[in-house]
Amino acid sequence: MSPAGDADEQSTEEIEDYAAQRRLGRHLLHAFSSTDSYGLVLLLIIVSYAISTIPTTGRWTESAVLGVLIVTVWFALRTSHAHRSVRVAADCLLVLAAVVGVTHLITANDEVRTALFLTCGLLYVIAPYTMLRHLIIRKTVDLETVLGALAVYLMVGMAFAFVYQALAHMQSGNFFGAQGEGSFPQDLFFSFTTLTTTGYGNLVPAANPGQSLAVMEMLVGQLFLVTAVAKVVNTWVPRRGRDEPAA
């Protein structure tokens, strides 16, 4: 092949690569901005996590987390096309969560805080359930499916953290014993290290039911990774790769 032919072939490949990058950029922009995409749900989960890790937590911070969580769950139910019965039950729970959040701003006591975190945990159980159902029945595995699977995984980790925090207010003594009182940032750190079975060992529940719940989270995290996420990642092939003929 002549040098001119090589140059033309290289130029064509560069144009195709640039066009593919442009398409990927548009897909990502749509995924993280569309109100009917799991990308926006994933982004809201990240925002709620960031707010939750603020060192100085208080009533306003916790209520802000609940506010973002309510919006996240609403979008998750809409994107996953949840059944009408599930949406009705979730809407009632979302209204209850809003009432709890406002009450928490007015009255600061352990009962209200316990109700707030239990409500958050329940919402982050309902949403992953409907999302998983929707992802399983989808006929194609694409970028939207990958984003949905990641959103479910993060929701599960935060759901356990909410339950840990509720337990910390219900039981006597520190949740982590001498290791820590069990602030919500600590619960988030412990939850995700447990979900991924990293196990640093710097935070350990002092008693049950926290210890049993941690074992359950380890099992859920590993089963989810080796089944749902692994299946999605192995099955997903970028669109450009599907269109190209085999070498």
N, C-alpha and C positions, 0 to 999 in steps of 0.2 A: 504494500500500500504506500502511496506517495505521501510525502510530508503534508501536502495540502489536504489529503484525505484524512490523515491523522488529526490535523488541526480541526477539520470540520466535525469529526466524530467527538473530539474532546469538547468542542464548543457546544455540541448538541447535548452531551451528558451534563455539562455545567448548567445549561438552560433547564434541563429536566430536574436536576437537583434543586435549583433555585425555585422552580415551580412547586416541587414537592414540599420544600421548606415553607413556602408561602401558604400552601394548603394546610399544612400542619399547624402553622401559626393561626390561621383563621379558625380551624377546628378547636384549638385550645382556647382562643378568645371567646368563641361561642359557648364552649363548655363551661367556662368560669363566669359568664355574664348572663346566660340565658336563665330565665325563671323556670324552665322545664328541663333542667339538666342536673346531673349529679355533681358536676363540677362546682356549681354554686353551693350545693349542700356541703361539699367537702370544704370549700372556702369558709363557710359559716362555722363549721366545726372547728377549724383552725383558729378562727377569731375568738370563739368561746373558750378554747383552751388557753390562748394567749391572755385573755382577761383573767382567767382562773389562776394563772401563775403569778399575778401581781403580788409582790411580797406583803404589802400592807392591805390585807383583806378586811372588809367590813360589810355593813348592810348594803351600801350602795353597790359595791363590787359584786356581791353575791346576787343581788337583784338584777344587775346588768347581765350577769351570766345567764340567769333564768330568762331574761328578755330575749337574748340572742338564741338561746336554746328553743324557745317557743317558735321563733321565726324559722329556725333550722328544721324543726320537726314538721312544721306546716308545709314547707317546701318539699321535704322528704316524702310526705304523704301524697302531695300533689304529683311529684315526679314519678313515684312508684305506682300511681294509679290504684291506690288502696281501695278495698271494698267499701261500699257505702256504710255498712255497719261499723267497720273499723274507723272510718272517718268521723262518724257521729260520736263514737266513744272517745276518740282522740280529741275531738273538738271540745267535748265536755271537760276532759282532763286539761286541755290547754286553758280553758276559762278558769278552772280551779287553780291552775298554776299561776295565772295572772293575779288572781285574788290573793294567793299565798304570797306572791312577790310584793304586792302592795302592802299587805299586812306586815310583812317582814320589815318594810321600810318604816312602819309606824311603831311596831312593837318588837323589841329585841328580846327573845327568850329562847330557851332550848327547844321547847315544843314546836314553835313556829319554824325554827331552823331545821329541825328534824323533818317536819312536813315538807319544807322547801326542797331538801335534798332527796327525800324519798320520791317526791313528784318528778324531779329532774331525772332520777334513775329510771322511773317507770316510763317516762316519755322516751328515753333513749333505749328502751327495750322494745317498745311498740314500733318505733321508726325502723330500726334494723330488720325487724321481722317482715314488715311490708316491703322493704327494699330488697331483701333476699328473695322473697317470693317473686318479685318483679324481675329480678336478674336471672332467676332460674328459668322462667318461662320465655325470656327473650330468645328470639331465633338466631340472632347474630351476637358474636363476641367482638366488641369494638372498644374504642376509647371510652365511650359512655359506660360500658360494663366494667372496665378497669377502675374508673373513677368511683363508680358505685360500690365496688368491692372494698376499695380503700376507705370510703366513707363509713361503711358498715363496721370495718375493723376498728376505726378510731372511735366510733360511737360505743362499741362494746367496752373498750378500755375506759371511756369516760363514765359509762353507766356503772361499772364496778366502783369507780372512784366516788361517785355520788352515794352509793350504798355504804361504802366504808365511812364516809363522812357522817351519814345518818346514824350509823352504829356508834360512832365516836361520841355522839351527843346522847345516845340512849343508854350506853353502858357506863358504869362507874370506873373511874381511873382513866389513864391515858390509853388510847387505842394501841399505840406502839410501846406501851410500858415505859421503861426508862429511856427508850430511844427517841421518843417524841410524843407530843400531845395528840398529833394527828390533824394538823392543819390541812386545808384542802389542797394547797400545792404539794404537800407531802403525800396526800392520798393519790393525787394524780401521778406523781413520780413512782410510787409503789405499785399502782395499778398497771402502768405500762411496762414496768420492769417485770412484773409478774405475768402479764399477758404474753410477753415475748420470752418468758422464762430466762431472762437475763440473770436475775437473782443476785444483786450486789450484796445483800445481807445486812445493809445498814438500817433497814426498816423491816420489822417483823411484827405481825399482830400478836398482842400479848395473850389473847385468849380467844375462845370461840364466842360467837359464830364467825369472827373475822378470819380465823385460821382455815376453817372449812371453806369459807367463801373464796379465799386465796387459792386453795387447791382447785376449786371449780373453775376459777379464772384461768389457771395454768392449762387445764384440760381444754377449755373452750378456745383459748388462744392457739394452741397447737393444732387442734382439730380443724380450726378455721383456716390456718395457714396451709396445712398439707392437703386440704380438700378444695375449699372454695377459691382462695387466692391462687394457689398453684395451678388449678384447672383453668382459671381465667387467663393467667399469664401465658401458660403453655398453648392455649387455644388461640389467643389473640394474635393475628397477623396483620401488620399495617396494610392499608389499602393498596399502596404502591407495590408491596411485596406480593399481594395476591394477583395483581394485574400482570406482573412480569412473568414471562415464560421460564420454565425450569431450565437451568444451565445444562 
